[in-house]
Amino acid sequence: MGSLSEIVGRRPPGRICIIKPSSLGDVVHSLPILPELRRLWPQAHLSWVVSGSFRSLLEGREDLDRVIPYDKGPSGVSWRGLKGLARLASTLARERFDLTIDLQGLLRSGLMTAATRAPIRVGMADAREGAGRFYTHTIEAPRASVHAVDRVMVAAEALGGRRSEPEFSLPIREEDEAWAVRTLAGVARPTLVLNVGSRWLTKRWPVRHFAEVARRAVAEFGAGVVAVGAPEDRELVDGLRASLGRTPVLDLCGATSLLQLAALARRTDLYLSNDTGPIHLAAAVGAHVVGVYTCTDPKLTGPYGPRAAVVRSCVWCAPSFLKNCDRLECHDEVSPDRVWAVVRPRLIRAVGSAA
């Protein structure tokens, strides 16, 4: 039969569907497939199925023709989610795709892949929840040993793409850039952004530790401190501000769009964050980032790129990948001293470059 690239190359696809609905970090990690597919098939019509909350990361890109939003509803199985999936399946069936690429690899995305009825349906060989039964071809790139971005590049190469450095691009608008300039106008340099939230309890490095790093940055460098996060991080950000006392903090919790956050990150000196989606957004726009990894593995899902650094837990159970834990030894084992040792030289660099 030949390799996948040979099979696809015999009859170049006119209509291609990428399926990667969520989460934020996963969508950002998958962005580099777009320029590769566009180079392979300049005339093809490219569509991307994505959660409605992340559509702004894709709309307006020159290498993407259509964004197909998906409303998955609340977590778990829900009537709203089932109706959303049914509506999406009907839309996909009408599109007459020639090639579908499932980068999610779960039952829900497998069902979406099947709904496209494309003659070539591609997914990863280690897809979970039975998603693989809906593929005509699979690609080997084990999630347990390959970074998420590199998995996407392996998929692009299997389709005939070149082996190249991943290209990240976000459709940041002039108004997003202008907002970032106005917002940071009164903030001291170097500017330290703190993202203290995360969905998993185990990923949330203690607020008191973030506060200690911020205090050192202010004391030694006169740094300006910015707190960001989703609306549900309000309690954590309030705790950070309380821990910092009279230290000025620009509180942007729940006050930014995704593209505003990206524009902001690009204009600040350092972005310190838990393992959560926005750190990947910041890394994608070239910001200097430091990720705190307590229970997950940065080799697989760490911030990607030459300006990214991590501090990871070395406790006996790391990486446990547990969402909840009664011990949380990793939270104190990753001490403020360990994180400061990575943050401090980057602030020194920022001060030197601004001189």
C-alpha positions in Angstrom: 0.0 0.0 0.0 2.9 2.4 0.7 3.5 4.9 3.4 0.9 7.4 4.5 2.6 10.2 2.7 2.6 8.2 -0.5 -1.1 7.3 -0.1 -2.1 10.9 0.5 0.2 12.1 -2.3 -1.4 10.0 -5.0 -4.4 12.2 -4.8 -3.8 15.5 -3.0 -6.7 16.3 -0.6 -8.8 19.2 -1.6 -10.6 19.5 1.8 -8.8 18.8 5.1 -10.2 18.7 8.6 -8.1 19.0 11.7 -9.7 17.9 14.9 -8.2 19.3 18.1 -11.0 20.8 20.2 -9.2 21.4 23.5 -7.6 22.1 25.9 -5.8 25.5 25.7 -2.3 24.1 26.0 -3.1 21.2 23.6 -4.5 23.6 20.9 -1.4 25.8 21.2 0.9 22.8 20.9 -0.9 21.7 17.7 -0.6 25.1 15.9 2.6 24.1 14.1 0.8 21.6 11.9 -1.0 24.4 10.0 2.0 25.9 8.2 3.2 22.4 7.3 -0.1 21.4 5.8 -0.4 24.7 3.9 3.1 24.1 2.4 2.1 20.6 1.4 -1.2 21.6 -0.2 -1.3 25.3 -0.9 -4.7 25.1 -2.6 -6.4 22.9 -0.1 -9.3 24.1 2.0 -8.3 23.7 5.7 -10.8 23.5 8.6 -10.2 23.1 12.3 -12.7 21.8 14.8 -12.1 23.6 18.1 -13.9 24.4 21.3 -15.7 27.7 21.0 -13.8 29.2 23.9 -10.5 28.8 21.9 -11.7 29.9 18.4 -10.0 33.3 18.8 -6.6 31.4 18.6 -7.4 30.4 15.0 -9.7 32.9 13.4 -8.0 35.3 11.2 -5.0 33.0 10.3 -4.0 33.2 6.7 -3.2 29.5 6.6 -6.6 28.4 7.8 -9.8 28.7 5.8 -12.5 27.8 8.4 -12.9 27.4 12.1 -15.7 25.0 13.1 -16.6 25.7 16.7 -17.8 23.0 19.0 -19.8 23.4 22.2 -19.0 20.5 24.4 -21.1 21.7 27.3 -20.1 21.2 31.0 -17.6 18.6 32.1 -18.7 14.9 31.7 -21.7 13.7 29.8 -24.5 16.2 29.5 -27.5 16.8 27.3 -26.0 20.0 26.1 -22.8 18.2 25.1 -24.6 15.4 23.3 -26.7 17.9 21.3 -23.5 19.9 20.5 -21.8 16.7 19.3 -24.8 15.8 17.2 -25.0 19.2 15.5 -21.2 19.1 14.8 -21.5 15.6 13.3 -24.2 16.8 11.0 -22.0 19.8 9.9 -18.9 17.6 9.4 -20.9 15.1 7.3 -21.9 17.8 4.8 -18.4 19.1 4.3 -17.1 16.2 2.2 -13.6 16.1 3.6 -10.9 14.2 1.8 -8.5 13.9 4.8 -9.2 14.2 8.5 -6.5 14.4 11.1 -7.5 13.7 14.7 -4.9 15.2 17.1 -6.9 14.7 20.2 -7.1 10.9 20.3 -10.2 10.4 22.5 -13.6 8.8 22.0 -15.3 12.1 21.4 -12.7 13.2 18.7 -12.8 9.7 17.2 -16.6 10.1 16.7 -16.0 13.5 15.1 -13.4 11.9 12.8 -15.9 9.2 11.8 -18.6 11.9 11.2 -16.4 13.5 8.5 -16.7 10.4 6.4 -13.3 11.3 4.9 -11.8 8.4 2.9 -8.5 9.0 4.8 -8.8 9.4 8.6 -5.6 9.7 10.5 -4.8 9.5 14.2 -2.1 8.5 16.7 -1.5 4.9 17.3 -1.8 5.3 21.0 -5.2 7.0 20.9 -7.4 6.3 23.9 -11.0 5.4 24.7 -11.3 3.4 21.5 -10.8 6.3 19.2 -8.4 4.3 17.0 -11.3 2.2 15.6 -12.4 5.3 13.6 -9.1 5.8 11.8 -8.0 4.3 8.5 -4.3 5.1 9.2 -2.3 5.6 12.4 1.0 7.3 13.3 3.5 6.2 15.8 4.6 8.9 18.3 4.1 7.6 21.9 2.7 10.2 24.2 4.7 8.7 27.1 8.0 9.6 25.5 7.5 12.4 23.0 6.7 16.0 23.7 3.2 17.0 22.6 4.6 19.5 20.0 7.0 16.9 18.6 4.1 14.5 18.3 2.3 17.0 16.1 5.5 17.5 14.0 5.8 13.7 13.6 2.2 13.6 12.3 3.0 16.4 9.8 6.1 14.6 8.6 4.1 11.3 8.2 1.8 13.2 5.9 4.7 14.4 3.8 5.8 17.5 5.6 9.4 18.5 6.2 11.4 17.9 9.3 11.6 21.5 10.6 11.4 23.7 13.6 7.8 24.2 14.8 6.2 27.5 13.8 3.8 29.0 16.3 1.6 31.9 15.2 -1.3 33.6 16.8 -3.7 36.2 15.1 -2.9 38.9 17.6 -4.7 42.1 16.5 -3.5 45.7 16.7 -6.1 46.4 19.3 -4.7 43.6 21.5 -1.2 45.1 21.2 -2.5 48.6 22.0 -4.3 47.2 25.0 -1.1 45.6 26.3 0.9 48.8 25.8 -1.7 50.9 27.7 -2.1 48.3 30.5 1.6 48.0 31.2 2.3 51.7 30.9 2.6 52.3 34.6 4.2 49.0 35.6 7.9 49.0 36.6 10.5 47.0 34.7 11.5 44.3 34.8 7.9 43.1 34.7 7.2 39.7 36.4 3.9 38.1 35.5 2.5 35.5 37.9 -0.1 32.9 36.9 -1.0 31.2 40.2 -4.0 29.1 39.1 -4.5 25.7 37.5 -7.4 23.3 37.2 -5.7 20.5 39.0 -5.1 21.0 42.8 -1.9 19.1 42.5 -0.5 21.6 39.9 -1.1 24.6 42.1 2.2 25.6 43.5 1.3 27.4 46.8 0.5 31.1 46.5 2.8 31.8 49.4 5.7 30.5 47.3 4.8 32.7 44.4 4.6 35.6 46.8 8.1 34.9 48.1 9.6 34.9 44.6 7.8 38.2 43.9 9.1 39.8 47.1 12.6 38.9 46.1 12.1 40.2 42.6 10.8 43.5 44.0 13.5 43.8 46.6 16.5 43.1 44.4 15.3 44.5 41.0 12.4 46.8 41.7 10.3 44.5 39.6 6.7 45.3 38.7 4.3 42.5 39.5 1.3 41.5 37.4 -1.2 38.8 38.4 -3.2 37.0 35.7 -5.7 34.1 35.7 -9.1 33.0 34.8 -12.2 34.2 36.7 -12.1 31.0 38.8 -8.7 31.9 40.0 -10.0 35.0 41.9 -9.5 33.5 45.4 -5.9 32.5 44.6 -5.0 35.9 43.2 -6.6 37.6 46.3 -4.5 35.3 48.4 -1.4 36.4 46.5 -2.2 40.1 47.0 -2.8 39.5 50.7 0.6 37.7 51.0 2.3 40.6 49.2 0.8 43.2 51.5 1.7 46.7 50.3 3.6 45.5 47.3 1.8 47.0 44.2 0.2 44.3 42.1 -1.5 44.9 38.8 -4.5 42.5 39.1 -5.7 41.3 35.7 -7.4 38.1 37.0 -10.4 37.4 34.7 -9.7 40.7 32.8 -8.0 39.5 29.6 -9.0 37.7 26.5 -6.6 35.0 25.3 -5.1 37.3 22.6 -4.8 40.1 25.1 -2.9 37.8 27.4 -0.6 36.7 24.6 0.1 40.3 23.7 0.7 41.2 27.3 3.1 38.2 27.8 5.1 39.2 24.8 5.8 42.6 26.3 6.7 41.5 29.8 10.1 40.3 31.0 9.2 37.0 32.7 6.1 34.8 32.9 6.2 32.6 36.0 3.4 30.0 36.0 2.1 26.6 37.1 1.5 23.9 34.4 -1.5 25.5 32.8 -2.6 26.5 29.4 -1.6 30.2 29.4 2.1 29.4 29.9 2.0 27.6 26.5 0.3 30.7 25.0 3.1 32.9 26.4 5.8 30.5 25.2 4.2 30.5 21.7 4.6 34.3 21.3 8.2 34.1 22.4 7.9 35.3 26.0 10.5 34.3 28.5 8.7 31.7 30.7 9.4 29.6 33.8 7.1 26.8 34.5 6.7 25.1 37.9 6.0 21.4 37.5 4.9 19.6 40.6 3.0 16.5 39.4 3.3 16.4 35.6 6.3 15.9 33.3 7.7 18.9 31.4 9.4 16.5 29.0 6.0 15.7 27.6 4.0 18.9 28.1 6.4 21.6 29.2 6.6 25.1 27.7 8.2 24.7 24.3 11.0 26.8 22.9 14.4 28.4 23.6 13.1 31.0 26.0 11.3 28.4 28.2 12.6 26.9 31.4 11.1 24.7 34.1 11.6 23.8 37.7 10.3 20.3 38.3 9.6 18.3 41.4 12.0 15.5 42.4 9.8 13.8 45.1 9.6 10.0 45.0 6.2 9.9 43.2 7.0 12.5 40.5 5.5 12.7 38.0 2.4 11.2 39.4 -0.2 12.9 37.1 -2.7 12.8 39.9 -5.3 15.5 39.9 -5.9 15.3 43.6 -3.5 14.2 46.4 -3.5 14.2 50.2 0.3 14.4 50.5 1.3 17.2 48.2 5.0 16.8 49.2 5.9 18.2 45.8 4.5 21.6 46.7 7.2 22.3 49.3 9.9 20.2 47.7 9.8 22.8 44.8 10.9 25.5 47.2 11.0 29.3 46.5 14.8 29.0 46.6 14.8 26.5 43.8 12.5 28.6 41.6 14.3 31.8 42.5 17.6 30.2 41.3 16.0 30.0 37.8 14.0 33.3 37.9 16.9 35.5 39.2 19.3 35.1 36.2 16.4 35.8 33.8 15.6 39.0 35.6 19.3 40.0 35.5 19.2 39.4 31.8 16.1 41.6 31.5 17.7 44.4 33.4 20.8 44.2 31.3 18.9 44.3 28.0 16.8 47.3 29.1 19.9 49.3 30.1 
